[in-house]
């Protein structure tokens, strides 16, 4: 079955950096677009970044452009989100996502808290 396991979250000061990882299994990872979403308390889940199957094309939410970088290692079935210059408004639970046969699959999420 499809499984996504996120890791790498934590508490960081404003201006700091974190790298999130998402290990995927249960499907042919190298064939799928992968996405990172986030959900802050009291807000809807929002798309943060996406990357095509071979990694050639990436897209970002305006709020994270220039600060976040999505990448993938198809040999390791892993997608990453490098987050730099973090702001308090980046505080959220971050989720990895894949759409498989028309159904959304999510990991359990990893908490990112940006606070001094």
RAJO-V458533 format. One record per backbone hydrogen bond with DSSP energy under -1.0 kcal/mol. NH is the residue of the N-H (numbers start at 1). CO is the residue of the C=O. If there is no record, write none. Layout:
NH,CO  NH,CO
This chain:
3,25  5,23  7,21  12,113  15,86  16,13  18,83  20,81  21,7  22,79  23,5  24,77  25,3  29,27  31,28  32,29  34,51  35,97  36,49  37,95  38,46  39,93  43,40  46,38  48,36  49,36  50,59  51,34  52,57  55,52  59,50  61,48  64,61  65,61  67,64  68,64  69,82  71,80  73,78  76,73  78,73  79,22  80,71  81,20  82,69  83,18  84,67  86,16  90,87  91,88  92,112  93,39  94,110  95,37  97,35  98,105  100,103  103,100  105,98  107,96  110,94  112,92  113,10  115,12
